[in-house]
């Protein structure tokens, strides 16, 4: 996790693996559960990495976001 943290905090550029993991954490809104720091600042950093990553990672992010919406709604209405 130290390598992922160093990418998240800007000490090294993201590679495919670290970018994908950070993007996944961002997609499920759990970056702040893994790394210490201001929740909003961590989310912004993770979003910047996720936005600059490959189309495949973006597709995973979009799919997770869609599933989260479906899990919290029923027939388009909040539960």
Residue frames as a rotation matrix with the C-alpha (Angstrom) as fourth column:
UNK 1
0.561 0.828 0.000 0.00
0.828 -0.561 0.000 0.00
0.000 0.000 -1.000 0.00
UNK 2
0.126 -0.594 -0.795 2.99
0.359 -0.719 0.595 2.29
-0.925 -0.360 0.123 0.42
UNK 3
-0.817 -0.435 0.378 3.51
0.476 -0.140 0.868 2.39
-0.325 0.889 0.321 -3.35
UNK 4
-0.088 0.878 0.471 -0.16
0.898 -0.135 0.419 3.20
0.431 0.460 -0.776 -3.94
UNK 5
0.618 0.295 -0.729 0.00
0.682 -0.662 0.310 5.92
-0.391 -0.689 -0.610 -1.31
UNK 6
-0.333 -0.818 -0.469 3.05
0.346 -0.568 0.746 7.48
-0.877 0.086 0.472 -2.88
UNK 7
-0.735 0.200 0.648 1.15
0.639 -0.114 0.761 7.65
0.226 0.973 -0.044 -6.19
UNK 8
0.295 0.954 -0.054 -1.94
0.901 -0.258 0.349 9.09
0.319 -0.151 -0.935 -4.50
UNK 9
0.640 -0.076 -0.764 0.09
0.478 -0.740 0.473 11.77
-0.601 -0.669 -0.438 -2.73
UNK 10
0.993 -0.097 -0.072 1.99
-0.117 -0.608 -0.785 12.71
0.032 0.788 -0.615 -5.89
UNK 11
0.367 -0.916 0.160 5.41
-0.542 -0.071 0.837 11.32
-0.756 -0.394 -0.523 -5.01
UNK 12
-0.769 -0.556 0.316 5.51
-0.039 0.534 0.844 9.05
-0.639 0.636 -0.433 -8.06
UNK 13
-0.477 0.607 -0.636 3.54
-0.878 -0.291 0.381 8.79
0.046 0.740 0.671 -11.31
UNK 14
0.277 0.653 0.705 0.80
-0.611 0.686 -0.396 6.16
-0.742 -0.321 0.589 -11.55
UNK 15
-0.894 -0.385 -0.230 1.53
-0.431 0.597 0.677 2.95
-0.123 0.704 -0.699 -13.38
UNK 16
-0.423 0.781 -0.459 -1.22
-0.387 0.302 0.871 0.67
0.819 0.546 0.175 -14.72
UNK 17
-0.298 0.281 -0.912 -1.62
0.658 0.753 0.017 -1.25
0.692 -0.595 -0.409 -11.46
UNK 18
-0.756 -0.026 -0.654 -1.57
0.582 -0.484 -0.654 1.66
-0.299 -0.875 0.381 -9.02
UNK 19
-0.874 0.457 -0.168 -3.81
-0.486 -0.797 0.360 3.75
0.031 0.396 0.918 -11.26
UNK 20
-0.341 0.766 -0.545 -6.33
-0.104 0.545 0.832 0.93
0.934 0.340 -0.106 -11.51
UNK 21
-0.371 0.165 -0.914 -6.38
0.848 0.461 -0.261 0.36
0.378 -0.872 -0.311 -7.74
UNK 22
-0.878 0.041 -0.477 -6.77
0.209 -0.864 -0.459 4.06
-0.431 -0.503 0.750 -6.97
UNK 23
-0.742 0.635 -0.214 -9.49
-0.545 -0.386 0.744 4.32
0.390 0.669 0.633 -9.60
UNK 24
-0.266 0.641 -0.720 -11.34
0.348 0.760 0.548 1.40
0.899 -0.105 -0.426 -8.04
UNK 25
-0.550 0.021 -0.835 -11.09
0.828 -0.116 -0.549 2.91
-0.109 -0.993 0.047 -4.56
UNK 26
-0.932 0.218 -0.290 -12.39
-0.233 -0.972 0.019 6.17
-0.278 0.085 0.957 -6.00
UNK 27
-0.609 0.727 -0.316 -15.27
-0.285 0.171 0.943 4.40
0.740 0.665 0.103 -7.76
UNK 28
0.035 0.630 -0.776 -16.48
0.620 0.595 0.512 2.83
0.784 -0.499 -0.370 -4.52
UNK 29
0.383 0.110 0.917 -15.75
-0.321 -0.915 0.243 6.00
0.866 -0.388 -0.315 -2.52
UNK 30
0.962 -0.052 -0.267 -13.36
0.255 0.514 0.819 4.30
0.095 -0.857 0.507 -0.10
UNK 31
0.200 -0.942 0.270 -10.05
0.275 -0.211 -0.938 6.12
0.941 0.262 0.217 -0.59
UNK 32
0.017 -0.148 0.989 -10.46
-0.727 -0.681 -0.090 7.77
0.687 -0.717 -0.119 2.83
UNK 33
0.891 0.329 0.312 -10.90
-0.453 0.650 0.610 4.35
-0.002 -0.686 0.728 4.47
UNK 34
0.760 -0.649 -0.040 -7.50
0.611 0.734 -0.297 3.16
0.222 0.201 0.954 3.22
UNK 35
-0.302 -0.895 0.328 -5.42
0.727 -0.439 -0.529 6.35
0.617 0.078 0.783 3.45
UNK 36
0.092 0.267 -0.959 -5.28
0.883 -0.467 -0.045 9.00
-0.460 -0.843 -0.279 6.15
UNK 37
-0.929 -0.366 0.057 -5.97
0.359 -0.852 0.381 12.60
-0.091 0.374 0.923 5.25
UNK 38
-0.515 0.758 -0.401 -8.74
-0.504 -0.646 -0.573 14.99
-0.693 -0.093 0.714 4.41
UNK 39
-0.121 0.566 0.815 -11.57
0.411 0.776 -0.478 13.01
-0.903 0.277 -0.327 2.81
UNK 40
0.830 0.526 -0.185 -12.29
0.098 -0.465 -0.880 15.61
-0.549 0.712 -0.438 0.13
UNK 41
0.274 -0.828 -0.489 -8.64
-0.881 -0.420 0.218 16.15
-0.386 0.371 -0.844 -0.75
UNK 42
-0.575 -0.456 0.679 -8.07
-0.235 0.887 0.397 12.39
-0.784 0.068 -0.617 -1.07
UNK 43
0.254 0.770 0.586 -11.15
0.510 0.407 -0.757 12.06
-0.821 0.492 -0.289 -3.27
UNK 44
0.824 0.025 -0.566 -9.97
-0.366 -0.739 -0.566 14.91
-0.432 0.674 -0.599 -5.51
UNK 45
-0.198 -0.969 -0.148 -6.53
-0.854 0.097 0.510 13.35
-0.480 0.227 -0.847 -5.92
UNK 46
-0.506 0.072 0.860 -8.03
0.155 0.988 0.009 9.94
-0.849 0.138 -0.511 -6.67
UNK 47
0.610 0.787 0.086 -10.42
0.288 -0.120 -0.950 11.48
-0.738 0.605 -0.300 -9.18
UNK 48
0.495 -0.507 -0.706 -7.55
-0.771 -0.631 -0.087 13.19
-0.401 0.588 -0.703 -10.98
UNK 49
-0.625 -0.733 0.269 -5.72
-0.557 0.660 0.505 9.87
-0.548 0.166 -0.820 -11.27
UNK 50
-0.232 0.628 0.743 -8.88
0.419 0.754 -0.506 8.02
-0.878 0.194 -0.438 -12.34
UNK 51
0.726 0.555 -0.407 -9.74
-0.061 -0.537 -0.841 10.67
-0.685 0.635 -0.356 -14.95
UNK 52
0.282 -0.715 -0.640 -6.28
-0.929 -0.369 0.003 10.44
-0.238 0.594 -0.768 -16.48
UNK 53
-0.433 -0.459 0.776 -6.23
-0.374 0.874 0.309 6.66
-0.820 -0.157 -0.550 -16.63
UNK 54
-0.994 -0.112 -0.013 -7.05
-0.063 0.452 0.890 4.21
-0.094 0.885 -0.456 -19.39
UNK 55
-0.371 0.907 -0.197 -10.50
-0.806 -0.210 0.553 3.80
0.461 0.364 0.809 -20.97
UNK 56
-0.197 0.272 -0.942 -10.73
0.193 0.953 0.235 0.32
0.961 -0.136 -0.240 -19.43
UNK 57
-0.812 -0.127 -0.570 -10.39
0.580 -0.061 -0.813 1.77
0.068 -0.990 0.123 -15.93
UNK 58
-0.830 0.554 -0.068 -12.99
-0.548 -0.832 -0.088 4.41
-0.105 -0.036 0.994 -16.78
UNK 59
-0.230 0.759 -0.610 -15.36
-0.468 0.463 0.753 1.67
0.854 0.458 0.248 -17.93
UNK 60
-0.404 0.037 -0.914 -14.95
0.665 0.698 -0.266 -0.13
0.628 -0.715 -0.307 -14.58
UNK 61
-0.961 0.030 -0.276 -15.55
0.178 -0.698 -0.694 3.14
-0.213 -0.716 0.665 -12.73
UNK 62
-0.611 0.771 -0.177 -18.71
-0.750 -0.493 0.441 3.81
0.253 0.403 0.880 -14.74
UNK 63
-0.172 0.535 -0.827 -20.00
-0.033 0.836 0.548 0.26
0.985 0.121 -0.127 -14.16
UNK 64
-0.633 -0.098 -0.768 -19.42
0.728 0.261 -0.634 0.50
0.262 -0.960 -0.094 -10.40
UNK 65
-0.945 0.293 -0.143 -21.12
-0.223 -0.901 -0.373 3.90
-0.238 -0.321 0.917 -10.26
UNK 66
-0.396 0.834 -0.385 -24.11
-0.669 0.024 0.743 2.55
0.628 0.552 0.548 -12.20
UNK 67
-0.227 0.273 -0.935 -24.41
0.414 0.896 0.161 -0.44
0.882 -0.350 -0.316 -9.86
UNK 68
-0.876 -0.106 -0.470 -24.28
0.478 -0.318 -0.819 1.86
-0.062 -0.942 0.329 -6.84
UNK 69
-0.744 0.663 -0.088 -27.17
-0.668 -0.734 0.118 3.89
0.014 0.147 0.989 -8.26
UNK 70
-0.155 0.708 -0.689 -29.17
-0.413 0.587 0.696 0.76
0.897 0.392 0.201 -8.98
UNK 71
-0.485 -0.098 -0.869 -28.48
0.596 0.690 -0.411 -0.61
0.640 -0.717 -0.276 -5.51
UNK 72
-0.880 0.104 -0.463 -29.85
0.338 -0.548 -0.765 2.53
-0.333 -0.830 0.447 -3.87
UNK 73
-0.557 0.735 -0.387 -32.88
-0.795 -0.607 -0.009 3.00
-0.241 0.303 0.922 -6.06
UNK 74
-0.615 0.468 0.634 -35.91
0.432 0.873 -0.226 0.98
-0.660 0.135 -0.739 -6.98
UNK 75
0.163 0.680 0.715 -37.63
0.978 -0.015 -0.209 1.71
-0.132 0.733 -0.668 -10.25
UNK 76
-0.205 -0.353 0.913 -35.76
0.597 -0.785 -0.169 5.02
0.776 0.510 0.371 -10.43
UNK 77
0.565 0.439 0.699 -36.90
-0.293 -0.685 0.667 6.17
0.772 -0.581 -0.259 -6.98
UNK 78
-0.550 -0.772 0.319 -34.82
-0.560 0.058 -0.826 6.31
0.620 -0.633 -0.464 -3.82
UNK 79
-0.231 0.412 -0.882 -35.70
0.480 0.836 0.265 3.63
0.846 -0.362 -0.391 -1.32
